[in-house]
């Protein structure tokens, strides 16, 4: 097949590589010329994705994968076009379709009969049918269901382990017609491999959910569940810590029963997915009070954690406080919706001199994010762990000379590493 992948980001590029690795001819489209040049040179444009570089080194020289900024080069005659263009959303749960609209218009201008169009970007329910279908038809002059087929098939992977997750989880699809769904099923079966899983109600593989709307909701539901669960865990943690109870013992005990699956509390919920997709759900269902309350609870955790620091340390005015971790989670060089931003704002509002450390970022990169870089070994009064980088599991008082208070927002350390300093964990009473 000739396959086009639109947007060669941290999901789109691994997808293009996966499709090419199955013997298909793949053209990736991206608006960033630098990304296109890197891909065509066989180099990964971003670090941290397992096996990506080795696969690029094999597929690009073999002519299986190329990249371009030109839709006219990539789209006409394609058997399938897969879009993974970012969708942004503001704090009021309003999606910004700007980039996706632009990509869809460019696609529609070059669309030819016989193509399967699959959107993998997470969307509000109804977007595929009510926004993309009319736009594609109007601009292309083609009719969906006759000249081309349109489906929604959400990505369900995490950056850093995309190839592993593509095998592990069922590929969900939802079409606007039975014929479109059938074409999508055949396409994804030809480009993906699936691990055997005995824990699923049906064999792992391509699962047709019966409609684009069901597929859209499935993606929102699975991610919103996590946000709600984490919000509940954070509520338990705040109560437990204030009442002399260790919430981690409580969660461990509760989850020993098969109907309890309480997640872990922490300083922040970040990334492109968990903080964002509940807002997309709320755009469809603004009366979803449970979803809204969980999102508010999680959004308030960085300030709550800084409050723990203030309670243990005292007045923060003029105190040198380092936030450990700019990334939204350990081992991933990405700051999307990271708790570092709210933590820094909360510390600054309390008068602290705030520094930020992250082993994955250079000083210049931290400064571009608006932070003052900190280096281990420099004097500091207090520290707050924001990202669970592996490096933070082994740091101690020698790395943070002068420290009086250590707030472990991700439960990566232990009191023994901080003699002479106050050590606090969310959801655990002070020792």
C-alpha positions in Angstrom: 0.0 0.0 0.0 0.9 3.6 -0.3 0.3 5.2 3.1 0.4 8.8 4.1 0.9 9.9 7.7 0.2 13.6 8.5 2.2 15.1 11.4 5.5 13.4 12.2 5.5 14.1 15.9 6.1 11.8 18.8 3.2 9.6 17.8 3.0 10.1 14.1 6.6 9.3 13.2 6.6 6.0 15.1 3.3 5.2 13.4 4.8 5.9 10.0 7.8 3.7 10.9 5.5 0.9 12.0 3.6 1.0 8.7 6.8 1.0 6.7 8.2 -1.9 8.7 5.4 -4.0 7.5 6.5 -3.6 3.9 4.4 -0.6 2.8 5.5 2.6 1.1 5.0 5.5 3.6 5.2 9.2 3.0 5.1 11.4 6.1 3.9 15.0 5.9 4.9 17.7 8.4 4.8 21.5 8.3 8.3 21.6 10.0 11.0 21.5 7.4 13.6 20.6 10.0 11.7 17.5 11.1 11.3 16.5 7.4 15.0 16.9 6.8 15.9 14.8 9.9 13.6 12.0 8.8 14.9 12.0 5.3 18.4 11.8 6.7 17.4 8.8 8.7 17.8 10.5 12.0 15.2 10.7 14.8 14.2 14.4 15.3 13.5 13.8 19.0 15.1 11.6 21.6 13.6 9.0 23.9 11.5 6.7 21.7 12.6 3.1 22.0 13.8 1.5 18.8 12.9 4.5 16.6 16.5 5.3 15.5 17.3 1.7 14.6 14.1 1.4 12.5 14.7 4.8 10.8 18.3 3.7 10.0 16.8 0.6 8.2 13.7 2.0 6.5 14.8 5.3 5.1 17.8 4.0 3.2 15.6 1.2 1.9 13.2 3.8 0.4 10.3 2.6 2.5 9.8 5.9 4.4 10.2 9.5 3.1 9.0 12.8 4.4 7.8 16.0 2.8 6.0 19.3 3.5 4.1 19.0 0.3 0.6 17.4 0.5 0.5 17.3 -3.3 3.4 14.9 -3.2 2.0 12.7 -0.4 -1.8 12.4 -0.7 -2.9 11.7 -4.3 -3.2 8.0 -4.9 -2.7 7.0 -1.3 -4.5 3.9 -0.2 -4.8 5.3 3.3 -4.1 8.6 5.0 -3.7 8.7 8.8 -3.8 12.1 10.6 -2.2 12.6 14.0 -2.2 16.4 14.1 -2.3 18.0 17.6 -5.6 19.3 19.0 -5.2 21.9 21.7 -7.7 22.8 24.4 -7.9 25.7 26.8 -8.7 25.8 30.5 -12.4 26.4 29.7 -12.5 23.0 27.8 -12.7 24.7 24.4 -10.9 22.8 21.7 -8.8 24.7 19.3 -9.1 23.0 15.9 -6.7 25.4 14.1 -4.0 23.0 13.2 -6.3 20.1 12.4 -8.5 22.3 10.3 -5.5 23.4 8.3 -4.3 19.9 7.8 -7.7 18.7 6.8 -8.1 21.4 4.2 -4.7 20.6 2.7 -5.6 16.9 2.7 -9.0 17.5 1.1 -7.4 19.6 -1.7 -5.4 16.6 -2.8 -7.7 13.7 -1.9 -8.4 11.2 -4.6 -11.0 8.4 -4.9 -10.4 5.1 -3.1 -8.6 6.5 -0.1 -9.3 5.6 3.5 -8.9 8.6 5.8 -8.3 7.8 9.5 -8.1 10.3 12.3 -6.1 9.2 15.3 -6.0 12.5 17.2 -8.3 12.3 20.2 -11.5 14.3 19.5 -14.7 15.4 21.1 -17.6 13.0 20.3 -19.1 13.8 16.9 -16.2 15.6 15.4 -15.4 13.0 12.7 -18.9 13.0 11.4 -19.9 16.6 11.9 -16.7 18.5 11.2 -14.3 16.4 9.1 -16.8 14.7 6.8 -18.4 18.0 5.6 -15.0 19.7 5.2 -13.4 16.8 3.3 -16.5 16.5 1.0 -16.8 20.2 0.3 -13.2 20.9 -0.6 -12.5 17.6 -2.4 -15.7 17.4 -4.3 -15.9 13.7 -3.3 -18.6 11.9 -1.4 -17.8 10.0 1.8 -19.0 6.4 1.7 -18.8 6.3 -2.1 -15.5 7.9 -3.2 -13.6 7.7 0.0 -14.1 6.3 3.5 -13.7 8.2 6.8 -13.0 6.5 10.2 -11.9 7.4 13.7 -9.2 5.2 15.3 -7.7 6.7 18.4 -4.0 6.3 19.2 -3.6 4.5 22.6 0.2 4.6 23.1 2.6 6.4 25.4 5.7 8.2 24.1 8.8 6.3 24.8 7.1 2.9 24.2 5.0 3.4 21.1 6.0 0.2 19.3 5.4 -1.9 22.5 1.9 -0.3 23.0 0.9 -0.8 19.4 1.3 -4.5 19.9 -0.2 -4.6 23.4 -3.6 -2.9 23.0 -6.5 -3.5 20.7 -6.8 -1.1 17.8 -10.2 0.6 18.1 -12.0 1.7 15.0 -15.3 3.4 14.2 -16.5 4.2 10.7 -19.3 6.3 9.2 -20.4 3.2 7.3 -20.0 -0.6 7.4 -17.9 -0.5 4.3 -15.6 2.2 5.8 -15.2 0.2 9.0 -14.4 -2.9 6.9 -11.7 -1.1 4.9 -10.2 0.3 8.2 -10.1 -3.2 9.7 -8.3 -4.6 6.7 -5.9 -1.6 6.7 -4.9 -1.8 10.4 -4.6 -5.6 10.3 -2.1 -5.1 7.4 0.1 -2.6 9.3 0.0 -3.8 12.9 0.9 -6.9 14.9 -0.8 -7.8 18.1 0.4 -9.7 21.2 -1.7 -12.6 22.4 -3.6 -11.6 25.6 -5.7 -14.0 27.6 -7.1 -11.3 29.8 -9.2 -9.7 27.1 -12.9 -10.7 26.4 -12.1 -11.2 22.8 -8.8 -11.7 20.8 -6.4 -8.8 20.7 -6.5 -7.1 17.3 -8.7 -4.6 15.5 -11.9 -4.0 17.3 -14.8 -2.3 15.4 -16.9 -0.3 17.9 -19.7 0.2 15.4 -19.5 4.0 14.9 -17.1 6.9 14.9 -18.9 8.3 17.9 -18.4 5.1 20.0 -14.7 5.1 19.1 -14.3 8.8 20.0 -16.0 8.2 23.3 -13.9 5.1 24.1 -10.7 7.1 23.9 -12.2 9.9 26.1 -13.6 7.4 28.5 -10.4 5.5 29.1 -8.4 8.6 29.8 -11.0 10.4 31.8 -11.3 7.4 34.0 -7.6 7.7 34.9 -8.0 11.4 35.7 -11.1 10.8 37.9 -9.3 7.9 39.6 -6.2 10.0 40.3 -8.4 12.8 41.5 -10.1 10.4 44.0 -6.7 9.1 45.1 -5.5 12.7 45.7 -8.6 13.4 47.8 -8.0 10.3 49.9 -4.3 11.4 50.2 -5.1 14.9 51.4 -7.5 13.6 54.0 -5.2 10.8 55.2 -2.2 13.0 55.6 -4.1 15.5 57.6 -5.5 12.7 59.9 -2.4 10.7 60.7 -3.1 7.9 58.2 -0.7 6.5 55.6 -2.8 6.5 52.4 -0.4 4.2 50.6 -1.1 1.4 53.1 -4.8 2.1 52.6 -4.6 1.9 48.8 -2.5 -1.3 49.0 -5.1 -2.8 51.3 -8.1 -1.6 49.2 -6.6 -2.9 46.0 -6.1 -6.4 47.4 -9.7 -6.9 46.6 -10.4 -7.3 42.9 -13.0 -4.6 42.5 -10.8 -1.8 43.8 -8.2 -0.2 41.5 -7.3 3.1 43.2 -4.5 4.9 41.5 -1.5 6.7 43.1 -1.7 10.3 44.4 0.9 12.8 43.5 1.9 16.5 42.9 0.5 16.8 39.4 -1.2 15.1 36.4 0.6 16.2 33.3 1.1 15.3 29.6 -0.8 15.6 26.4 -3.5 13.1 27.5 -4.8 12.9 31.0 -5.2 16.6 31.8 -6.6 17.3 28.3 -9.1 14.7 27.3 -11.4 15.2 30.3 -11.8 18.8 29.0 -12.7 17.5 25.6 -15.3 15.2 27.3 -16.6 18.2 29.2 -17.0 20.1 26.0 -19.6 17.5 25.0 -21.0 16.9 28.4 -20.7 20.1 30.5 -22.9 18.7 33.3 -20.5 15.9 34.1 -19.9 17.0 37.7 -17.7 14.0 38.6 -15.3 14.7 35.7 -15.1 18.4 36.5 -14.5 17.9 40.2 -11.7 15.4 39.5 -10.0 17.8 37.0 -10.2 20.6 39.5 -8.8 18.4 42.3 -5.9 17.3 40.2 -5.2 20.9 38.9 -5.0 22.0 42.6 -2.3 19.5 43.6 0.8 21.6 42.8 -0.4 24.4 45.1 -1.4 21.9 47.8 2.1 20.4 47.6 3.7 23.8 48.0 1.4 24.2 51.0 2.9 21.1 52.5 6.3 22.6 52.1 5.3 25.8 53.7 3.7 24.0 56.6 6.9 21.9 57.2 9.5 24.6 56.4 7.8 27.8 57.6 7.8 31.2 55.8 9.2 30.7 52.2 10.0 34.4 51.7 13.5 34.6 50.3 14.1 30.9 50.6 15.9 29.1 47.8 13.6 26.3 46.7 14.4 23.9 43.8 11.7 22.1 41.9 13.1 18.8 40.8 11.8 17.9 37.4 10.5 20.1 34.6 9.1 17.2 32.6 5.6 16.0 33.2 6.8 12.5 34.1 10.0 10.7 34.6 12.2 9.7 31.7 10.2 11.8 29.1 11.5 15.1 27.8 8.2 16.8 27.5 6.6 19.6 29.6 3.0 19.5 28.2 0.8 20.5 31.2 3.6 19.7 33.5 3.1 20.4 37.2 6.3 22.4 37.2 4.6 25.5 35.9 1.9 25.7 38.7 4.5 24.7 41.3 6.8 27.5 40.3 3.9 30.0 40.3 2.8 28.9 43.7 6.3 29.1 45.2 6.9 32.5 43.6 3.6 33.8 45.0 4.9 32.8 48.5 8.0 34.8 48.0 10.5 32.0 47.4 13.5 32.2 45.0 12.6 29.4 42.7 15.1 27.2 40.8 14.3 24.2 38.5 16.4 21.1 37.8 15.9 18.4 35.3 18.6 16.0 34.0 16.9 15.9 30.6 17.1 19.6 29.9 20.1 22.0 29.4 20.3 25.3 31.2 19.3 27.1 28.0 16.3 24.9 27.5 15.1 25.5 31.1 15.6 29.3 30.6 13.5 29.2 27.5 10.8 27.7 29.6 11.1 30.7 31.9 13.0 29.0 34.7 16.3 29.6 36.5 18.4 26.5 36.2 19.7 24.7 39.3 22.7 22.4 39.5 23.1 19.7 42.1 25.7 20.7 44.6 24.5 24.3 44.9 23.1 25.5 48.3 19.4 25.3 48.6 16.9 25.6 51.5 14.2 23.3 50.3 13.2 21.0 47.4 10.0 19.7 45.8 10.1 16.6 43.6 7.8 17.2 40.6 8.9 14.5 38.1 9.9 10.9 39.0 13.1 10.8 37.1 15.3 7.8 38.0 18.1 10.2 39.0 16.0 11.5 41.9 15.8 8.1 43.6 19.4 8.3 44.6 20.0 12.0 45.5 20.6 12.9 49.1 21.6 15.8 51.3 25.1 15.8 49.7 23.5 16.8 46.4 21.4 19.5 48.0 23.7 21.2 50.6 21.9 23.2 53.2 18.5 21.6 52.6 16.1 21.8 55.5 12.9 20.5 53.9 12.4 17.9 51.2 8.9 17.4 49.7 8.6 14.1 47.8 5.8 14.8 45.4 6.3 11.5 43.6 7.3 9.2 46.5 10.7 8.5 44.9 12.9 8.8 47.9 12.9 7.9 51.6 13.5 9.7 55.0 16.8 7.9 55.5 18.4 10.0 52.6 17.5 13.3 54.3 19.0 13.2 57.9 18.5 16.6 59.5 15.9 17.7 57.0 12.1 17.5 57.2 10.8 14.8 54.8 7.2 14.9 53.6 5.2 12.8 51.2 1.7 13.6 49.9 -0.8 11.4 51.8 1.6 10.3 54.5 1.7 11.8 58.0 4.9 13.5 59.1 7.4 11.1 60.7 
